[in-house]
Each structure stands twice: as C-alpha cells, then as structure tokens.
Amino acid sequence: MQEQNSEHPVIIPHIEEDIALPKNAREALPDMSPEEELSMRSNTVKLISDLAGQNIEPSQDNMEQAEEVAKEMMVNPELKPDFDTYPNETIAYLAGMVAQTSHMVTKDLANIKLTVLNGLLQEATLAKTSKERIAAFKAVGEIDGVDAFKRKTEVTHITKSGEELERELLKTIEELRGKVINVPHEVVDVTDIEVDDD
C-alpha cells in the first residue's frame, strides 16, 4: 500500500449503491423530441469544434441532406430521424435551419396558420435569390399575428364623471374665449345689395 502525501489529499466521491447503470449511451439518454435532440447534438458539435479550434463548414451535399431532413420533419411531425447517421456538418446546418424558423416545426397539420408560417420561413431560408427571400419574408410579415407591416391605431376609452366633464368643458370654453378677436364689424342687409345681371 502506498503512503499518501499529506500535501495532496485524495477525495473519493460518495457513490450510491443499488443503482442500475444503463446498458449503453442510447439507454442513458432521456426521452427527447426531435427538436430537443437536434439542439443537444448541435450544441455538442459546436462545443467540440470550438475546443478543437475547427470551423464546421457544411458542403453542398450536407446542406441538401439537411434540407431533406427538415422537409421530412415538417411533413411528418411524428418522425424521429436517426441523427446518428448524419455527419456533424449536416447536424449543424439542420440545427441552424430549425433555429431560423424559431423551432416552429409543425406538430399539427390542422393548424393551417402555423403550417403556412413554417412553409414561408422555410422558403425564405432556402431561397436562391434575394428577390425570392424578400417575397417570402414579406408574406410572413403580412400574416395576422406577425403584422410586421401594419400600422396600428390604439383607442383609449377614459370614463369620467359628469362633474369632471363639466369642469373640463368650462375650462376649454374659457380658453377659447381668450382666443376670440374682437374687430369692428358691420351688419349688411342682403336686400340692399345690388346684383349685376350681365
């Protein structure tokens, strides 16, 4: 048995007994929605790439693969993609797409408004030209609830007692009296006016 150096104490954590260990990593993971799993995986990919000092740059194939998965997830909200089969670049790009659409992957196709909004945001994300992107964003801005281009007018109703209204009206009348300008005037009788019949 080795002697322990008093300068470096050994700390042994308390380990609970009679707790079953999971058989594998998949079993150890909690149940997650596809969005939660994607977020967890993309955060892990980013952390590892940051620690390694490497950029994650998806290729055209990675982007197309991510777009396919995103479309499948939107069409079938119950789909749980096997993210293990995709490379880190695809996962990172897919997570970025989901983040851009504010995690609004449609869960209920009966919710037309959300489906339309998701579709337009997806179109804006995948648009090839700025003209297509602007048109998609304009359509998003016009959706009720988003209202990015509507001018809103607010009307405030104030309830006042009769006495308060009477005081305010008298005050307004007094202010208006002060603004009336007295000028010399002459009353003209309309019958005295001659009209030319030329």
HELIX and SHEET records of a PDB file:
HELIX    1   1 ALA A   25  ALA A   28  1                                   4    
HELIX    2   2 PRO A   34  ALA A   52  1                                  19    
HELIX    3   3 GLN A   60  VAL A   75  1                                  16    
HELIX    4   4 PHE A   83  THR A   85  5                                   3    
HELIX    5   5 ASN A   88  GLN A  100  1                                  13    
HELIX    6   6 ILE A  112  LEU A  126  1                                  15    
HELIX    7   7 SER A  130  GLY A  141  1                                  12    
HELIX    8   8 GLY A  162  LYS A  179  1                                  18    
HELIX    9   9 VAL A  190  ASP A  192  5                                   3    
END                                                                             
